[in-house]
Amino acid sequence: DVKVTQSSRYLVKRTGEKVFLECVQDMDHENMFWYRQDPGLGLRLIYFSYDVKMKEKGDIPEGYSVSREKKERFSLILESASTNQTSMYLCASRSSGAKNIQYFGAGTRLSVL
Amino acid sequence: GESVGLHLPTLSVQEGDNSIINCAYSNSASDYFIWYKQESGKGPQFIIDIRSNMDKRQGQRVTVLLNKTVKHLSLQIAATQPGDSAVYFCAEDTGANSKLTFGKGITLSVRP
């Protein structure tokens, strides 16, 4: 079974803090994704990466950055957290095979106070 | 259908009945579709997929139907069980950079 692990289930941070969300997958997948999920807005893509050290902006990259130093790990960084970044963050990965099935982690619920 | 407000639409079914969850997708160029299930406190989980060259695909207790003419996708769950209670959403692959476009989801509530 594919396993995507997000390091924290719940995080509480203060406005202005630098926040790191970590994601690790164990299936040697090339592609990894970060989404945020908000009520009524569904899943919105923040950033994705199709290879080590490669990254692409998604639909809502503002206020976020990412790091992919190793194939299995994809980190989402909030340089200076703001209250409007309070959300559920979901990491996903997929292989570069024919089917675009993304496998998700359990999510990190981030509250910025 | 898909949610347009803060609250997801809810489908309430009696345990043992069949459920039909609908999704309207946006891009006529999409060639691959996926249904996900998201239980409370968990990440989305793959249920079933279908390519655009098919109009029906069956899994265990689930069937996905695709109508490309009207850009409509449905998920049928046979003999719905309490464990089926979750948010369900569809995703379409337009072939652009590995990205999927997700619907906003529908909550399935199973009455005992």
HADDOCK unambig.tbl for C-alpha pairs under 7 A between the chains (distance, minus, plus):
assign (segid A and resid 39 and name CA) (segid B and resid 6 and name CA) 5.58 0.50 0.50
assign (segid A and resid 39 and name CA) (segid B and resid 7 and name CA) 6.76 0.50 0.50
assign (segid A and resid 40 and name CA) (segid B and resid 3 and name CA) 6.64 0.50 0.50
assign (segid A and resid 40 and name CA) (segid B and resid 4 and name CA) 6.59 0.50 0.50
assign (segid A and resid 40 and name CA) (segid B and resid 5 and name CA) 5.31 0.50 0.50
assign (segid A and resid 40 and name CA) (segid B and resid 6 and name CA) 4.09 0.50 0.50
assign (segid A and resid 40 and name CA) (segid B and resid 7 and name CA) 5.86 0.50 0.50
assign (segid A and resid 40 and name CA) (segid B and resid 8 and name CA) 6.43 0.50 0.50
assign (segid A and resid 40 and name CA) (segid B and resid 104 and name CA) 6.56 0.50 0.50
assign (segid A and resid 41 and name CA) (segid B and resid 104 and name CA) 6.21 0.50 0.50
assign (segid A and resid 42 and name CA) (segid B and resid 103 and name CA) 6.61 0.50 0.50
assign (segid A and resid 42 and name CA) (segid B and resid 104 and name CA) 4.30 0.50 0.50
assign (segid A and resid 42 and name CA) (segid B and resid 105 and name CA) 7.00 0.50 0.50
assign (segid A and resid 43 and name CA) (segid B and resid 102 and name CA) 6.30 0.50 0.50
assign (segid A and resid 100 and name CA) (segid B and resid 98 and name CA) 6.65 0.50 0.50
assign (segid A and resid 104 and name CA) (segid B and resid 43 and name CA) 5.65 0.50 0.50
assign (segid A and resid 104 and name CA) (segid B and resid 44 and name CA) 5.96 0.50 0.50
assign (segid A and resid 104 and name CA) (segid B and resid 45 and name CA) 6.85 0.50 0.50
assign (segid A and resid 105 and name CA) (segid B and resid 43 and name CA) 5.44 0.50 0.50
assign (segid A and resid 106 and name CA) (segid B and resid 42 and name CA) 4.68 0.50 0.50
assign (segid A and resid 106 and name CA) (segid B and resid 43 and name CA) 4.12 0.50 0.50
assign (segid A and resid 107 and name CA) (segid B and resid 42 and name CA) 6.68 0.50 0.50
assign (segid A and resid 107 and name CA) (segid B and resid 43 and name CA) 5.72 0.50 0.50
